[in-house]
Amino acid sequence: MKYVAPNWLPGGNLQTIWPAMVSARSLEQAPAVPYQRERWTTPDDDFIDVDFSQAHAPKPKQPLLVLFHGLEGSSSSHYALAFAKVAEQRGWAYAVPHFRGCSGEINRAPRAYHSGDYEEIGWMLSKLKAAHVLAGGGALLAVGISLGGNALMRWAQEAGSTAAQTVEAVASVCSPLDLAASGVAIGQGFNRLVYTRMFLNSMKPKALERLALNPGLFDPKALQASRNLYEFDNIFTAPVHGFKNTEDYWLRASAKPHMHRITLPALALNAVNDPFIPAWSLPKAAEVSNSVTLWHTPQGGHVGFPNGKFPAQVMAMPEAVSGWLARNLPT
């Protein structure tokens, strides 16, 4: 991807914050296609909400683009709306499965979601594939944003050679593929004051709602006192999802150590100036399989990539990623 940020938006923080707060307003006010929601029952008798850009009546062999959102994201996130617009332009069907607790309603089960939730990713993709093919549709493509991209890559790694039976290609965008490096970075300085506070202000109330449904799940006073994602993950995310502690979670959930195992076409796009993800932690060509394409752009911020005249728009990245995915569709 060739990307140059507007000269009036210098630096990773501005390139992250401006698109999310300003450039995306036109997309939020007029989504490409109105969503239609389906609720699925999970194997553990919980639920997942999936938003589709159209009814289940795909055109013959029409591709389906599946987007997995980032931490505390949803189908209304600016990047999700931008990908919806690109899918519409390309004539693709489009779906956004919500991780548990991110669709506007708290889930019943104790578990939520996490950066390495590849089993949940696999279950969602299998259901989407079966329903799409049954309705006459064609191939699946999948893109994951930030946390969703790391989890998607972990699924591709664990699925191995069988991954290609479900999707044609996968892409991660601004994903923290080395969770320990990113976890430390987001917990320091400006990142802690702005981004960490924003995430915790959303995550803490949801965790407490889960506690009300599942008494004894964790210590509420310790959770309320947590000041960064490391502490939050140590109290809630790690123990609730079967990890010993934050270190164990970040190690086992990180996609970077396993990227040499990916066998289907995979794209990993990261901006070198992403405030969440240290440039030194990005995977190098020698650390990934021949199936993996690495795009490391000098600028872009975290899921920002603003372009064009003031006030800028956010279509450059979705168009580039979708173009790469399209090249892997069956002819």
Secondary structure, 3 states (H helix, E strand, C coil): CCCCCCCCCCCHHHHHHHHHHHHCHHHHHCCCCCCEEEEEECCCCCEEEEEECCCCCCCCCCCEEEEECCCCCCCCCHHHHHHHHHHHHHCCEEEEECCCCCCCCCCCCCCCCCCCCHHHHHHHHHHHHHHHHHCCCCCEEEEEECHHHHHHHHHHHHHHHHHHHCCCEEEEECCCCCHHHHHHHHCCHHHHHHHHHHHHHHHHHHHHHHHHHCCCCCCHHHHHHCCCHHHHHHHHHHHHCCCCCHHHHHHHHCCHHHHHHCCCCEEEEEECCCCCCCHHHCCCHHHCCCCEEEEEECCCCCCCCCECCCCCECCHHHHHHHHHHHCCCCC
